[in-house]
């Protein structure tokens, strides 16, 4: 199956029977891994990233540990040791292998992990056939969890390839973006309702729906482009502390940064490294792989600011360029009033991370089809640079 066909199938899974959605999402994960060699899939380029084969196994462990263990008393684990190897952060489900050492797991082999997936899939198909209504909430959560890891497969292998001197390409280069002049959308402010409150799936951190008070503001109709960000770089933005938050300035000094992480400067100008390999910097494409600190510094240099997540959501239907880069907001990742975590083992899914993180909104080119919602609250620490994260400007009225 081609990547395009897989994307179309994944998009069509929304609203399909649970068994069909399960098959499509699980297949899409393996299609994303298919262009990678066994050696590629064992790479862990930094503690925040994970090997592809670990993602393949961890998403399988989730169904085994969270769904099958609860609903199928006769289920026999593929290998009891995998519970230790592939648990991520669920304290209630036992100890785990240290995250920074996932790249040291030469065993189990990739064929063993694929066999593990087949074993769990067979048990899940039988369980869904017998108890679809009972398992619907947890299986749906497991599928959205797997879609999160589908995105991580791409962001993590991109980082690993970026430090390989050969700069290998994962796939084909992107088509050039057309120029799009920036305009502004004004909002009068007032009391607006935000958060998920309707039907359909949402993570626990997206609700409950509640009202917030906004001051009048304006927001750019599209994300900041590479060409616009290049103006900041060429104006000495990375050498001018007046634009930077203190922690951000310390970070770029420590890392000796002078541009986004995947930009490469040379005698012929700037190039950038992406999933399609190294190519000329597309000045019209949204700037990507920037930290919150870089986004905040650019906004200060441009005479604006970053939007809050509530401002972003209030005007979301009018925004173009969504789904190309996750967009940093100025909002801390905090619980909404009345927040209630998922029940049972999944209670650790989101709430425990609600400190020291910033919210991103929208979605990116690496986000799987059917996994983007207006209320989706992605979150990362402000120093994170390896995600498909970009900038949308805002300002006060």
FILUM-732083 format. One line per 3 residues: number of its first residue (from 1); their letters; for each residue x, y negated, z negated of C-alpha. Coordinates in steps of 0.5 Angstrom, whole numbers, padded with zeros to 4 digits, m for minus. Example, Ala and Ser with C-alpha at 12.3 -4.5 7.8 and 13.67 -1.06 7.14 Angstrom:
<marvexs>
1> AS> 0025:0009:m0016  0027:0002:m0014
</marvexs>
This chain:
<marvexs>
1> XXX> 0000:0000:0000  0003:m0007:0002  0003:m0012:m0004
4> XXX> m0002:m0016:0000  m0007:m0010:0000  m0005:m0009:m0007
7> XXX> m0007:m0016:m0009  m0014:m0016:m0005  m0015:m0009:m0009
10> XXX> m0014:m0012:m0016  m0018:m0018:m0014  m0024:m0014:m0012
13> XXX> m0023:m0010:m0019  m0027:m0015:m0022  m0034:m0013:m0024
16> XXX> m0032:m0006:m0021  m0034:0000:m0026  m0029:0001:m0031
19> XXX> m0026:0007:m0028  m0024:0004:m0022  m0021:m0002:m0025
22> XXX> m0017:0002:m0029  m0014:0006:m0023  m0013:m0001:m0019
25> XXX> m0010:m0005:m0025  m0005:0001:m0027  m0003:0002:m0019
28> XXX> m0002:m0005:m0018  0004:m0004:m0024  0007:0001:m0020
31> XXX> 0007:m0002:m0014  0010:m0008:m0017  0016:m0004:m0019
34> XXX> 0016:0000:m0013  0021:m0005:m0009  0026:m0004:m0015
37> XXX> 0031:0002:m0016  0032:0006:m0022  0038:0002:m0024
40> XXX> 0034:m0005:m0023  0029:m0002:m0027  0034:m0001:m0033
43> XXX> 0036:m0008:m0033  0035:m0013:m0039  0038:m0019:m0038
46> XXX> 0037:m0023:m0044  0033:m0021:m0051  0027:m0025:m0049
49> XXX> 0026:m0020:m0042  0025:m0013:m0042  0027:m0008:m0037
52> XXX> 0022:m0006:m0032  0021:0001:m0034  0020:m0001:m0041
55> XXX> 0014:m0005:m0038  0012:0001:m0035  0012:0005:m0041
58> XXX> 0010:0000:m0046  0003:m0001:m0042  0002:0006:m0042
61> XXX> 0004:0007:m0050  m0002:0001:m0051  m0007:0006:m0048
64> XXX> m0004:0012:m0052  m0004:0008:m0059  m0010:0004:m0059
67> XXX> m0015:0007:m0055  m0013:0015:m0054  m0011:0015:m0062
70> XXX> m0018:0012:m0064  m0023:0016:m0059  m0020:0022:m0057
73> XXX> m0018:0027:m0063  m0015:0033:m0059  m0011:0028:m0055
76> XXX> m0003:0031:m0055  0002:0025:m0054  0007:0026:m0048
79> XXX> 0013:0025:m0053  0012:0023:m0060  0018:0019:m0060
82> XXX> 0016:0015:m0055  0011:0011:m0060  0018:0009:m0063
85> XXX> 0021:0007:m0057  0015:0003:m0053  0012:0000:m0059
88> XXX> 0013:m0008:m0058  0011:m0012:m0064  0005:m0008:m0068
91> XXX> 0007:m0007:m0075  0001:m0003:m0076  0003:0002:m0071
94> XXX> 0010:0004:m0074  0017:0002:m0073  0020:0000:m0067
97> XXX> 0026:0000:m0063  0030:m0007:m0063  0027:m0011:m0057
100> XXX> 0034:m0014:m0056  0037:m0007:m0054  0031:m0005:m0050
103> XXX> 0036:m0005:m0044  0040:0001:m0047  0035:0006:m0047
106> XXX> 0038:0010:m0041  0033:0015:m0043  0028:0017:m0042
109> XXX> 0029:0016:m0035  0025:0013:m0030  0022:0019:m0027
112> XXX> 0020:0021:m0034  0017:0015:m0035  0013:0016:m0029
115> XXX> 0011:0023:m0032  0009:0019:m0038  0004:0015:m0034
118> XXX> 0001:0021:m0031  0000:0024:m0037  m0004:0018:m0041
121> XXX> m0008:0016:m0034  m0011:0023:m0034  m0013:0023:m0041
124> XXX> m0016:0016:m0040  m0020:0018:m0034  m0023:0024:m0038
127> XXX> m0024:0019:m0044  m0027:0014:m0039  m0032:0019:m0036
130> XXX> m0035:0021:m0042  m0035:0015:m0047  m0035:0009:m0042
133> XXX> m0039:0005:m0046  m0036:0006:m0053  m0029:0005:m0050
136> XXX> m0030:m0001:m0046  m0028:m0007:m0050  m0021:m0004:m0052
139> XXX> m0020:m0001:m0045  m0021:m0008:m0042  m0017:m0011:m0047
142> XXX> m0011:m0006:m0045  m0012:m0008:m0037  m0011:m0015:m0039
145> XXX> m0005:m0013:m0043  m0002:m0009:m0037  m0004:m0015:m0033
148> XXX> 0000:m0020:m0037  0006:m0015:m0037  0005:m0015:m0029
151> XXX> 0007:m0022:m0029  0013:m0021:m0034  0016:m0015:m0029
154> XXX> 0017:m0021:m0024  0019:m0026:m0029  0024:m0021:m0032
157> XXX> 0027:m0018:m0026  0028:m0025:m0023  0032:m0027:m0029
160> XXX> 0036:m0021:m0028  0037:m0022:m0021  0039:m0029:m0022
163> XXX> 0045:m0027:m0026  0047:m0022:m0020  0053:m0025:m0016
166> XXX> 0049:m0022:m0010  0043:m0026:m0012  0039:m0020:m0009
169> XXX> 0032:m0022:m0007  0026:m0018:m0010  0021:m0020:m0004
172> XXX> 0020:m0024:0002  0021:m0032:0002  0015:m0036:0000
175> XXX> 0012:m0040:0006  0014:m0048:0006  0009:m0052:0002
178> XXX> 0006:m0058:0006  0007:m0065:0003  0001:m0067:m0001
181> XXX> 0001:m0074:m0004  m0001:m0075:m0011  m0007:m0078:m0014
184> XXX> m0010:m0079:m0021  m0017:m0077:m0024  m0019:m0081:m0029
187> XXX> m0024:m0078:m0035  m0028:m0083:m0039  m0026:m0079:m0046
190> XXX> m0032:m0077:m0051  m0034:m0071:m0054  m0033:m0065:m0049
193> XXX> m0034:m0057:m0051  m0028:m0053:m0050  m0026:m0046:m0050
196> XXX> m0029:m0039:m0048  m0036:m0038:m0050  m0039:m0035:m0044
199> XXX> m0040:m0028:m0041  m0034:m0024:m0039  m0027:m0022:m0042
202> XXX> m0023:m0027:m0046  m0017:m0026:m0051  m0019:m0028:m0058
205> XXX> m0015:m0034:m0058  m0019:m0037:m0053  m0025:m0038:m0057
208> XXX> m0029:m0040:m0061  m0032:m0045:m0056  m0032:m0052:m0060
211> XXX> m0032:m0059:m0059  m0027:m0064:m0059  m0026:m0072:m0058
214> XXX> m0022:m0074:m0052  m0019:m0081:m0051  m0020:m0084:m0044
217> XXX> m0014:m0081:m0040  m0012:m0080:m0033  m0009:m0074:m0030
220> XXX> m0005:m0072:m0024  m0009:m0068:m0019  m0003:m0063:m0017
223> XXX> 0003:m0061:m0021  0010:m0065:m0020  0014:m0063:m0014
226> XXX> 0021:m0061:m0013  0022:m0067:m0009  0019:m0071:m0015
229> XXX> 0023:m0068:m0020  0030:m0068:m0016  0029:m0076:m0017
232> XXX> 0030:m0075:m0024  0036:m0070:m0023  0039:m0075:m0019
235> XXX> 0038:m0081:m0023  0042:m0078:m0029  0036:m0075:m0032
238> XXX> 0040:m0069:m0036  0045:m0074:m0038  0040:m0080:m0041
241> XXX> 0038:m0078:m0048  0033:m0083:m0048  0028:m0079:m0045
244> XXX> 0029:m0072:m0049  0026:m0070:m0055  0032:m0068:m0060
247> XXX> 0032:m0061:m0060  0031:m0061:m0052  0037:m0065:m0052
250> XXX> 0041:m0061:m0056  0039:m0055:m0052  0041:m0058:m0045
253> XXX> 0048:m0060:m0048  0049:m0053:m0051  0047:m0050:m0044
256> XXX> 0051:m0055:m0040  0044:m0056:m0036  0044:m0061:m0030
259> XXX> 0038:m0058:m0027  0032:m0053:m0027  0035:m0046:m0029
262> XXX> 0035:m0043:m0022  0037:m0049:m0018  0044:m0049:m0015
265> XXX> 0048:m0055:m0012  0052:m0055:m0007  0056:m0059:m0001
268> XXX> 0050:m0058:0003  0045:m0060:m0002  0040:m0056:m0007
271> XXX> 0038:m0049:m0006  0034:m0045:m0011  0033:m0038:m0013
274> XXX> 0026:m0034:m0013  0023:m0028:m0012  0025:m0028:m0004
277> XXX> 0032:m0030:m0006  0036:m0036:m0005  0034:m0041:0000
280> XXX> 0034:m0049:0001  0030:m0053:m0004  0023:m0054:m0002
283> XXX> 0022:m0061:m0004  0014:m0060:m0003  0013:m0054:m0008
286> XXX> 0012:m0055:m0015  0018:m0055:m0019  0018:m0049:m0023
289> XXX> 0022:m0045:m0029  0023:m0051:m0033  0022:m0051:m0040
292> XXX> 0017:m0056:m0045  0023:m0060:m0046  0025:m0061:m0039
295> XXX> 0017:m0062:m0037  0017:m0067:m0043  0023:m0071:m0041
298> XXX> 0021:m0072:m0034  0014:m0074:m0036  0018:m0080:m0040
301> XXX> 0022:m0082:m0034  0016:m0082:m0030  0013:m0087:m0035
304> XXX> 0007:m0081:m0036  0006:m0076:m0041  0004:m0069:m0041
307> XXX> m0003:m0067:m0042  m0006:m0064:m0048  m0009:m0057:m0047
310> XXX> m0016:m0060:m0048  m0015:m0066:m0043  m0013:m0060:m0038
313> XXX> m0019:m0056:m0039  m0024:m0062:m0039  m0022:m0064:m0032
316> XXX> m0020:m0057:m0029  m0025:m0056:m0024  m0022:m0062:m0020
319> XXX> m0015:m0060:m0021  m0011:m0058:m0015  m0005:m0053:m0015
322> XXX> m0007:m0049:m0020  m0005:m0042:m0020  0002:m0044:m0017
325> XXX> 0006:m0045:m0024  0004:m0045:m0031  0003:m0052:m0033
328> XXX> 0006:m0054:m0040  0001:m0058:m0045  0003:m0063:m0051
331> XXX> m0001:m0058:m0055  0001:m0053:m0060  m0001:m0046:m0060
334> XXX> m0006:m0047:m0066  m0012:m0043:m0068  m0019:m0046:m0066
337> XXX> m0024:m0048:m0071  m0027:m0041:m0073  m0022:m0037:m0070
340> XXX> m0023:m0029:m0071  m0018:m0024:m0069  m0019:m0018:m0065
343> XXX> m0021:m0012:m0070  m0017:m0006:m0071  m0010:m0005:m0069
346> XXX> m0011:m0011:m0064  m0011:m0016:m0069  m0004:m0017:m0068
349> XXX> m0005:m0019:m0061  m0005:m0026:m0061  m0006:m0030:m0068
352> XXX> 0001:m0028:m0071  0004:m0032:m0066  0001:m0038:m0067
355> XXX> 0007:m0042:m0070  0012:m0046:m0066  0010:m0045:m0059
358> XXX> 0007:m0049:m0054  0001:m0048:m0050  0001:m0047:m0042
361> XXX> m0005:m0048:m0038  m0007:m0045:m0031  m0003:m0039:m0028
364> XXX> 0002:m0038:m0023  0004:m0034:m0017  0006:m0029:m0021
367> XXX> 0000:m0028:m0025  m0004:m0022:m0022  m0011:m0024:m0018
370> XXX> m0017:m0024:m0023  m0013:m0025:m0029  m0014:m0033:m0029
373> XXX> m0019:m0037:m0033  m0020:m0044:m0034  m0020:m0043:m0042
376> XXX> m0014:m0038:m0041  m0008:m0040:m0047  m0001:m0038:m0045
379> XXX> 0004:m0040:m0050  0012:m0040:m0050  0017:m0043:m0055
382> XXX> 0019:m0050:m0052  0026:m0047:m0050  0023:m0042:m0045
385> XXX> 0026:m0043:m0038  0025:m0037:m0034  0017:m0037:m0033
388> XXX> 0014:m0040:m0027  0012:m0046:m0031  0012:m0053:m0029
391> XXX> 0009:m0060:m0030  0003:m0064:m0029  0003:m0071:m0031
394> XXX> m0002:m0075:m0035  m0003:m0082:m0038  m0008:m0086:m0043
397> X> m0013:m0091:m0040
</marvexs>
